[in-house]
Amino acid sequence: TCAKEGKWAQALKVFEEMVAEGVRPDAVVYNTLISACARSCRWREALDVLAEMKAEGVAPTVVTYSAAIDACEKGRRLPEALALFEEMQGAGVAPNNRTFAALACTPASPLA
């Protein structure tokens, strides 16, 4: 898949085509796109997709937050990663092993 291979631009194109056809993206679609951005070290794009997801009324899941935190980790963006972690906890989304793994790998992480 695009997410596994880090083809964020291809994933974004498919996403845009899907929306143009009138298909409403769900959490799985957004998570796939955020993961593709993360694998390509495109943290800004991952956060943009997360913002769009929330604006469209689709609730982020633990997978969403973990992928976005992973994107920030790959971009060496500790403040953004920690802000996402706090946001997810505030939203009542419990972190999982992947969440903690991404945070632990972030430079100067309090978990490292």
C-alpha positions in Angstrom: 0.0 0.0 0.0 1.0 3.6 -0.3 1.4 3.9 3.5 3.7 1.0 3.8 5.9 2.3 1.0 5.8 5.9 2.1 4.3 7.2 -1.1 2.6 10.1 0.5 2.1 12.1 -2.7 0.4 9.1 -4.4 -1.7 8.5 -1.2 -2.7 12.2 -1.3 -3.7 12.0 -4.9 -5.9 9.0 -4.3 -7.4 10.7 -1.3 -8.2 13.8 -3.4 -9.7 11.7 -6.2 -11.9 9.9 -3.6 -13.2 13.1 -2.2 -13.8 14.5 -5.7 -16.0 11.5 -6.4 -18.1 12.3 -3.3 -16.7 9.5 -1.0 -16.5 10.7 2.6 -13.2 9.6 4.1 -13.4 7.7 7.4 -10.7 7.3 10.1 -9.1 4.4 8.3 -8.5 6.5 5.2 -7.1 9.4 7.2 -4.9 7.1 9.2 -3.5 5.6 6.0 -2.7 9.0 4.6 -1.1 10.2 7.9 1.0 6.9 8.0 2.1 7.5 4.4 3.2 11.0 5.4 5.0 9.6 8.5 6.9 7.0 6.5 8.1 9.8 4.1 9.2 12.1 6.9 6.4 14.6 6.0 5.4 15.7 9.5 3.8 19.0 8.4 1.6 17.2 5.8 0.7 14.6 8.5 -0.5 17.4 10.8 -2.4 19.1 8.0 -4.2 15.8 7.3 -5.0 15.5 11.0 -6.4 19.0 11.1 -8.5 18.3 8.1 -9.8 15.1 9.6 -10.9 16.9 12.8 -12.4 19.7 10.7 -14.5 17.1 8.8 -15.8 15.7 12.1 -13.9 12.4 11.9 -12.7 11.5 15.4 -9.0 10.7 15.6 -8.2 7.2 17.0 -5.1 5.9 18.8 -3.9 4.8 15.4 -4.3 8.4 14.1 -2.4 10.0 17.0 0.3 7.4 17.0 0.9 7.9 13.3 1.0 11.7 13.7 3.4 11.4 16.7 5.5 9.1 14.6 5.6 11.6 11.8 6.7 14.3 14.3 9.4 11.9 15.6 10.7 11.4 12.2 10.8 15.1 11.7 12.5 15.6 15.0 9.6 17.8 16.2 9.4 17.0 20.0 7.1 20.0 20.9 4.5 18.9 18.3 4.8 15.2 19.3 4.2 16.1 23.0 1.4 18.4 22.1 -0.3 15.5 20.2 0.2 13.2 23.1 -1.4 15.7 25.5 -4.2 16.3 23.0 -5.0 12.6 22.7 -5.1 12.1 26.4 -7.4 15.2 26.7 -9.7 13.6 24.1 -9.9 10.4 26.1 -7.8 8.4 23.6 -5.6 5.9 25.5 -2.1 5.6 24.1 -0.8 2.1 23.1 2.6 0.6 22.6 3.1 2.2 19.2 2.4 5.6 20.7 4.9 5.2 23.5 7.5 3.8 21.0 7.2 6.8 18.8 7.5 9.1 21.8 10.5 7.2 23.2 12.4 7.7 19.9 11.8 11.4 19.8 15.0 13.4 20.6 15.0 14.7 24.2 11.8 12.8 25.0 10.9 12.6 28.6 10.3 8.9 28.0 13.8 8.3 26.5 
